[in-house]
């Protein structure tokens, strides 16, 4: 059996930068794996949360002209 580094929702929020209620919601939606311990409490795998945090910090790419226009406030 693989040893998992599981954390509670409070630590999950700290690692991902998300509110605990958001953590529960995305787990319920199936976008984040969760593990039930002691029949009730949910735990989350640290590596999944770190991946989620990386996804949240990646900004969509845009063209250089879009960046310049948004910076100056000028639009053609």
Buried (B, 14 or more C-beta within 10 A) or exposed (E): EEEBEBBBBEBBBEBBEBEBEBBBEBBEEEEBEBEEEEEEEBBBBBEBBEEBBEEEEEEEEEEEEEEEBEEEEEEE
